[in-house]
């Protein structure tokens, strides 16, 4: 299979931009588009490093965690550790949701199980849209339930 570096970087740039943008939305972080683009560029460059044998150490569990921490930190520039932790966990949640949606849509539309996967940008963008809808619906459902339970829990504590 032939991989064109410019197409590969552009696809990664678009995907990473939307993942970081969605993370900013869910964490209600006010961040400008340039910082999101900077984080996306760093993530895209990182994705290219998998083709260089000398950089394989960056693809260990530790290396991936360090790079993701760096991407989130440089994108959102948090002032407090707990805010950063929330942004990092949200980044992982959005990434997992998006990746899962890509594979779900890929396999649900195929008649056979395929080992070698080649996912087209169009399908990735459709998966991104579906992920955003599912994330928004589930986020609102969870937050609404938590907000509804808070007065009940406070009242329960006061009665004791």
C-alpha positions, 0 to 999 in steps of 0.5 A, a space after each residue: 500500500 502506498 501512503 502519501 505523506 501530504 495526504 496522511 498529514 492533512 488527514 491527521 491534521 483535520 482529525 486532530 483539530 476536531 478532537 482538540 476542538 471537541 475536547 475544548 467544547 466539552 471542557 468549556 475551555 476558551 482556547 483560540 483556533 491557533 492553539 488548537 491548530 498548533 496542537 493538531 500540527 504537533 499530533 500530525 508530526 507525531 503520527 509521521 514519526 511511526 515511519 522512522 525506526 529510531 523514533 519507535 520508543 515514542 510509540 510505547 505506552 509511556 511515549 504515547 502518554 507523554 506525547 498526549 500530555 504534551 499535546 493537551 498542555 500546549 493546546 490548552 495551557 491550563 493554569 491548574 492541575 485539576 483543570 489539566 487533568 479534566 482536559 486530558 481525560 476528556 481528550 482521551 474520552 473524545 479520542 476513544 469515542 471517535 476511534 470506536 465510531 470509525 471502526 464501528 461504522 467501518 465494520 457495520 458497513 462491510 459484509 466480511 471481516 477485513 484484517 488490513 483496514 484502509 479508511 477513507 477521509 469521507 468515512 472518517 468525517 462521517 464518523 466524526 459527525 456521528 461521534 459528536 452527536 453521540 458525545 453531545 447526547 450522552 454528555 448532556 444526559 449524564 450532566 443533566 442527571 448529575 445536576 438533577 441529583 445534586 439537590 437530592 443529595 444535598 437535602 439527604 445530607 442535611 436531613 442526617 
